[in-house]
């Protein structure tokens, strides 16, 4: 099931906002009925407390077209726009679907999101389990456990989200996402 549509008159892209203005820009665009997506991830603070944080600070996904340019120019919290061609935004929609699944999975477990210095050149695609279709690589963590790091690339900034081996191989039916 797809959560993000491909439009005939607009394309998905990334908006870079000025410092800590992503929520303002999200509210601004939704007020004008411009489709947008601001991913959050749950972070465990303690045994009894967790918070939802913006997954990619200063970025949000927006679908805009020529008809929305004037509205976008009036939003003073935008520092840069990166747009795909209309009907050629399949890659960004696929990546948003993966991010959406990770966002949903973060509600049932604590999966650390970290920036990395380099992007792995040899990625494998999982063919089963709750992360089916996601690309990443296997690593040994500092505590000796094997984990699968899902790799994301958001405008040249590389992120990895670590999932332990047991989670990767558990049944999809056991997870209600």
Secondary structure as GFF3:
##gff-version 3
##sequence-region A 1 177
A	DSSP	beta_strand	11	17	.	.	.	ID=ss1
A	DSSP	alpha_helix	22	31	.	.	.	ID=ss2
A	DSSP	beta_strand	36	37	.	.	.	ID=ss3
A	DSSP	beta_strand	40	46	.	.	.	ID=ss4
A	DSSP	beta_strand	49	54	.	.	.	ID=ss5
A	DSSP	beta_strand	59	64	.	.	.	ID=ss6
A	DSSP	three_ten_helix	66	68	.	.	.	ID=ss7
A	DSSP	alpha_helix	69	73	.	.	.	ID=ss8
A	DSSP	beta_strand	78	83	.	.	.	ID=ss9
A	DSSP	alpha_helix	90	105	.	.	.	ID=ss10
A	DSSP	beta_strand	113	116	.	.	.	ID=ss11
A	DSSP	beta_strand	124	125	.	.	.	ID=ss12
A	DSSP	beta_strand	135	140	.	.	.	ID=ss13
A	DSSP	beta_strand	146	154	.	.	.	ID=ss14
A	DSSP	beta_strand	157	164	.	.	.	ID=ss15
A	DSSP	alpha_helix	165	169	.	.	.	ID=ss16
A	DSSP	three_ten_helix	172	174	.	.	.	ID=ss17
###
